[in-house]
Amino acid sequence: MNALDVAAAVCLLMGALLALSAGLGMVRFRATLNLMHVATKPQVLSVLLVLLAMWLREPTWAMAGPLIIVAVAQIITVSVAAYVVARAAHRRSDSGSGSS
């Protein structure tokens, strides 16, 4: 086991822990801003850490290309995830105040 394997294992473990914390935060938090934060920031970092771990296991340009595409797509689409969480929270808050 060399240094790259150890670094990959650490990145994978940290990514998994961040994904777990994001999932627990989605269940635990109720405020819209908290939900938007927990749905985007730890989740994106966890995906990037897992992608880095994958590249550290096989550090070649052939492996880096698809991983970079996935990383960029994840970073770009995180704003959409935050928007969906905010919209769902807004709709939930409006549904209880029905005006007849």
Secondary structure, DSSP 8 states (H G I E B T S, - for coil): --HHHHHHHHHHHHHHHHHHHHHHHHHH--SHHHHHHHHHHHHHHHHHHHHHHHHHHS--HHHHHHHHHHHHHHHHHHHHHHHHHHHHHHHHHHHTS---
